[in-house]
Amino acid sequence: MLAMLIRHKVPNHGAWRPVFDAHGLTRRANGSRGGRDLSRRRRRQ
């Protein structure tokens, strides 16, 4: 099984997350099998 990890800084996680979620169908249509938000901010909620 292959995996790809992409790390980048997101200045405003609250604004970024809804866009990431809304883009899920496009990611899957182009071959993505899923995505995870591994940010520390996400885990604290």
MIDO-626887 format. One record per residue: residue number from 1; residue in one letter; x, y, z of N, C-alpha, C in turn. Coordinates in pm, whole numbers, padded with zeros to 5 digits. Example, Ala and Ser with C-alpha at 12.3 -4.5 7.8 and 13.67 -1.06 7.14 Angstrom:
! residues 2
<kelum->1; selum->a; n_c1->01319; n_c2->-00569; n_c3->00780; ca_c1->01230; ca_c2->-00450; ca_c3->00780; c_c1->01320; c_c2->-00330; c_c3->00780> .
<kelum->2; selum->s; n_c1->01285; n_c2->-00225; n_c3->00708; ca_c1->01367; ca_c2->-00106; ca_c3->00714; c_c1->01290; c_c2->00003; c_c3->00787> .
END
This chain:
! residues 45
<kelum->1; selum->m; n_c1->00084; n_c2->-00118; n_c3->00000; ca_c1->00000; ca_c2->00000; ca_c3->00000; c_c1->00089; c_c2->00125; c_c3->00000> .
<kelum->2; selum->l; n_c1->00059; n_c2->00215; n_c3->-00088; ca_c1->00130; ca_c2->00341; ca_c3->-00095; c_c1->00052; c_c2->00449; c_c3->-00022> .
<kelum->3; selum->a; n_c1->00124; n_c2->00543; n_c3->00033; ca_c1->00061; ca_c2->00658; ca_c3->00099; c_c1->00142; c_c2->00782; c_c3->00065> .
<kelum->4; selum->m; n_c1->00074; n_c2->00895; n_c3->00062; ca_c1->00139; ca_c2->01022; ca_c3->00037; c_c1->00105; c_c2->01116; c_c3->00152> .
<kelum->5; selum->l; n_c1->00206; n_c2->01177; n_c3->00208; ca_c1->00187; ca_c2->01273; ca_c3->00315; c_c1->00227; c_c2->01410; c_c3->00262> .
<kelum->6; selum->i; n_c1->00134; n_c2->01503; n_c3->00269; ca_c1->00160; ca_c2->01640; ca_c3->00224; c_c1->00147; c_c2->01730; c_c3->00346> .
<kelum->7; selum->r; n_c1->00252; n_c2->01803; n_c3->00374; ca_c1->00250; ca_c2->01894; ca_c3->00489; c_c1->00259; c_c2->02037; c_c3->00437> .
<kelum->8; selum->h; n_c1->00171; n_c2->02121; n_c3->00486; ca_c1->00179; ca_c2->02263; ca_c3->00455; c_c1->00115; c_c2->02340; c_c3->00568> .
<kelum->9; selum->k; n_c1->00159; n_c2->02463; n_c3->00586; ca_c1->00105; ca_c2->02548; ca_c3->00691; c_c1->-00023; c_c2->02613; c_c3->00644> .
<kelum->10; selum->v; n_c1->-00121; n_c2->02613; n_c3->00731; ca_c1->-00250; ca_c2->02674; ca_c3->00700; c_c1->-00271; c_c2->02785; c_c3->00802> .
<kelum->11; selum->p; n_c1->-00271; n_c2->02910; n_c3->00759; ca_c1->-00282; ca_c2->03021; ca_c3->00854; c_c1->-00415; c_c2->03026; c_c3->00928> .
<kelum->12; selum->n; n_c1->-00523; n_c2->02983; n_c3->00862; ca_c1->-00655; ca_c2->02990; ca_c3->00924; c_c1->-00724; c_c2->02855; c_c3->00906> .
<kelum->13; selum->h; n_c1->-00706; n_c2->02767; n_c3->01002; ca_c1->-00760; ca_c2->02632; ca_c3->00992; c_c1->-00913; c_c2->02635; c_c3->00983> .
<kelum->14; selum->g; n_c1->-00977; n_c2->02725; n_c3->01054; ca_c1->-01124; ca_c2->02736; ca_c3->01052; c_c1->-01179; c_c2->02769; c_c3->00914> .
<kelum->15; selum->a; n_c1->-01106; n_c2->02843; n_c3->00835; ca_c1->-01149; ca_c2->02876; ca_c3->00699; c_c1->-01109; c_c2->02766; c_c3->00600> .
<kelum->16; selum->w; n_c1->-00996; n_c2->02701; n_c3->00625; ca_c1->-00945; ca_c2->02598; ca_c3->00535; c_c1->-01026; c_c2->02470; c_c3->00540> .
<kelum->17; selum->r; n_c1->-01065; n_c2->02427; n_c3->00658; ca_c1->-01129; ca_c2->02296; ca_c3->00675; c_c1->-01259; c_c2->02280; c_c3->00593> .
<kelum->18; selum->p; n_c1->-01351; n_c2->02375; n_c3->00593; ca_c1->-01472; ca_c2->02358; ca_c3->00512; c_c1->-01442; c_c2->02345; c_c3->00362> .
<kelum->19; selum->v; n_c1->-01341; n_c2->02414; n_c3->00314; ca_c1->-01304; ca_c2->02404; ca_c3->00173; c_c1->-01245; c_c2->02265; c_c3->00145> .
<kelum->20; selum->f; n_c1->-01162; n_c2->02216; n_c3->00234; ca_c1->-01106; ca_c2->02081; ca_c3->00223; c_c1->-01218; c_c2->01977; c_c3->00217> .
<kelum->21; selum->d; n_c1->-01314; n_c2->01988; n_c3->00307; ca_c1->-01426; ca_c2->01894; ca_c3->00310; c_c1->-01511; c_c2->01902; c_c3->00183> .
<kelum->22; selum->a; n_c1->-01537; n_c2->02022; n_c3->00135; ca_c1->-01620; ca_c2->02040; ca_c3->00015; c_c1->-01552; c_c2->01988; c_c3->-00111> .
<kelum->23; selum->h; n_c1->-01421; n_c2->01979; n_c3->-00109; ca_c1->-01344; ca_c2->01937; ca_c3->-00226; c_c1->-01328; c_c2->01785; c_c3->-00233> .
<kelum->24; selum->g; n_c1->-01386; n_c2->01713; n_c3->-00139; ca_c1->-01370; ca_c2->01568; ca_c3->-00130; c_c1->-01414; c_c2->01493; c_c3->-00255> .
<kelum->25; selum->l; n_c1->-01527; n_c2->01529; n_c3->-00314; ca_c1->-01575; ca_c2->01461; ca_c3->-00434; c_c1->-01478; c_c2->01479; c_c3->-00550> .
<kelum->26; selum->t; n_c1->-01422; n_c2->01596; n_c3->-00562; ca_c1->-01324; ca_c2->01621; ca_c3->-00669; c_c1->-01199; c_c2->01538; c_c3->-00647> .
<kelum->27; selum->r; n_c1->-01152; n_c2->01531; n_c3->-00522; ca_c1->-01034; ca_c2->01449; ca_c3->-00493; c_c1->-01060; c_c2->01303; c_c3->-00528> .
<kelum->28; selum->r; n_c1->-01174; n_c2->01251; n_c3->-00490; ca_c1->-01207; ca_c2->01111; ca_c3->-00519; c_c1->-01222; c_c2->01086; c_c3->-00669> .
<kelum->29; selum->a; n_c1->-01282; n_c2->01180; n_c3->-00741; ca_c1->-01298; ca_c2->01166; ca_c3->-00886; c_c1->-01163; c_c2->01160; c_c3->-00957> .
<kelum->30; selum->n; n_c1->-01060; n_c2->01212; n_c3->-00893; ca_c1->-00927; ca_c2->01213; ca_c3->-00952; c_c1->-00834; c_c2->01110; c_c3->-00889> .
<kelum->31; selum->g; n_c1->-00892; n_c2->01011; n_c3->-00821; ca_c1->-00812; ca_c2->00898; ca_c3->-00773; c_c1->-00780; c_c2->00894; c_c3->-00626> .
<kelum->32; selum->s; n_c1->-00815; n_c2->00995; n_c3->-00551; ca_c1->-00787; ca_c2->00993; ca_c3->-00407; c_c1->-00875; c_c2->00890; c_c3->-00339> .
<kelum->33; selum->r; n_c1->-00819; n_c2->00820; n_c3->-00245; ca_c1->-00896; ca_c2->00721; ca_c3->-00169; c_c1->-00931; c_c2->00773; c_c3->-00030> .
<kelum->34; selum->g; n_c1->-00904; n_c2->00897; n_c3->-00005; ca_c1->-00936; ca_c2->00956; ca_c3->00125; c_c1->-00839; c_c2->01066; c_c3->00161> .
<kelum->35; selum->g; n_c1->-00866; n_c2->01131; n_c3->00268; ca_c1->-00779; ca_c2->01237; ca_c3->00316; c_c1->-00798; c_c2->01253; c_c3->00465> .
<kelum->36; selum->r; n_c1->-00694; n_c2->01292; n_c3->00532; ca_c1->-00701; ca_c2->01313; ca_c3->00676; c_c1->-00639; c_c2->01446; c_c3->00713> .
<kelum->37; selum->d; n_c1->-00697; n_c2->01509; n_c3->00809; ca_c1->-00644; ca_c2->01633; ca_c3->00865; c_c1->-00569; c_c2->01594; c_c3->00991> .
<kelum->38; selum->l; n_c1->-00438; n_c2->01602; n_c3->00987; ca_c1->-00357; ca_c2->01561; ca_c3->01101; c_c1->-00309; c_c2->01680; c_c3->01184> .
<kelum->39; selum->s; n_c1->-00375; n_c2->01792; n_c3->01170; ca_c1->-00331; ca_c2->01912; ca_c3->01241; c_c1->-00356; c_c2->01898; c_c3->01390> .
<kelum->40; selum->r; n_c1->-00274; n_c2->01963; n_c3->01466; ca_c1->-00291; ca_c2->01964; ca_c3->01612; c_c1->-00420; c_c2->02034; c_c3->01651> .
<kelum->41; selum->r; n_c1->-00454; n_c2->02139; n_c3->01577; ca_c1->-00577; ca_c2->02212; ca_c3->01607; c_c1->-00698; c_c2->02120; c_c3->01599> .
<kelum->42; selum->r; n_c1->-00699; n_c2->02033; n_c3->01500; ca_c1->-00810; ca_c2->01941; ca_c3->01480; c_c1->-00823; c_c2->01844; c_c3->01597> .
<kelum->43; selum->r; n_c1->-00712; n_c2->01792; n_c3->01647; ca_c1->-00714; ca_c2->01692; ca_c3->01753; c_c1->-00761; c_c2->01751; c_c3->01886> .
<kelum->44; selum->r; n_c1->-00741; n_c2->01879; n_c3->01909; ca_c1->-00782; ca_c2->01940; ca_c3->02036; c_c1->-00932; c_c2->01958; c_c3->02049> .
<kelum->45; selum->q; n_c1->-01002; n_c2->01959; n_c3->01937; ca_c1->-01145; ca_c2->01989; ca_c3->01941; c_c1->-01224; c_c2->01881; c_c3->02004> .
END
